[in-house]
């Protein structure tokens, strides 16, 4: 039974690989997220103007 796939040695390797991949993804995504928020906040913004109420009807009634 020692040749069963998924033995404890393989699990340790997979766990290490997954931990390294998770750390790498989270660290790079954090920097990307910060850059994206900075870019969005730097965009010019127009003053919001509400539409007139009641709306004018231009179609059929």
C-alpha positions as CSV (number, residue, x, y, z in Angstrom):
1,X,0.0,0.0,0.0
2,X,3.0,2.3,0.1
3,X,2.8,3.0,-3.6
4,X,-0.7,4.6,-3.4
5,X,-0.7,7.9,-5.3
6,X,-1.1,10.9,-3.0
7,X,1.1,9.6,-0.2
8,X,2.3,11.9,2.6
9,X,5.4,12.9,0.7
10,X,3.4,14.2,-2.3
11,X,1.0,16.1,0.0
12,X,3.9,18.0,1.5
13,X,5.2,19.0,-1.9
14,X,1.7,20.2,-3.0
15,X,1.2,22.1,0.2
16,X,4.5,23.9,-0.2
17,X,3.8,24.7,-3.8
18,X,0.3,26.0,-3.1
19,X,1.5,28.1,-0.2
20,X,4.2,29.7,-2.4
21,X,1.7,30.3,-5.2
22,X,-0.9,31.8,-2.8
23,X,1.7,34.2,-1.3
24,X,2.9,35.3,-4.7
25,X,-0.6,35.9,-6.0
26,X,-1.7,37.9,-3.0
27,X,1.4,40.1,-2.9
28,X,1.2,41.0,-6.6
29,X,-2.5,41.5,-6.5
30,X,-2.2,43.9,-3.6
31,X,0.2,46.2,-5.6
32,X,-2.0,46.0,-8.6
33,X,-5.1,46.8,-6.6
34,X,-3.4,49.9,-5.1
35,X,-2.3,51.1,-8.6
36,X,-5.8,50.6,-9.9
37,X,-7.4,52.6,-7.1
38,X,-4.9,55.4,-7.6
39,X,-5.7,55.5,-11.3
40,X,-9.4,55.6,-10.8
41,X,-9.2,58.4,-8.2
42,X,-7.0,60.4,-10.6
43,X,-9.6,60.5,-13.4
44,X,-11.4,63.8,-13.8
45,X,-14.9,63.8,-12.3
46,X,-17.9,65.8,-13.5
47,X,-20.3,67.3,-11.1
48,X,-23.4,65.1,-10.9
49,X,-26.6,66.8,-12.2
50,X,-30.0,65.2,-11.6
51,X,-32.3,64.7,-14.5
52,X,-35.4,66.9,-14.5
53,X,-38.5,65.5,-13.0
54,X,-41.1,64.6,-14.3
55,X,-39.4,63.3,-17.4
56,X,-40.7,64.8,-20.7
57,X,-42.5,62.4,-22.9
58,X,-41.2,62.3,-26.4
59,X,-42.7,59.0,-27.5
60,X,-46.2,57.6,-27.8
61,X,-48.6,57.7,-24.9
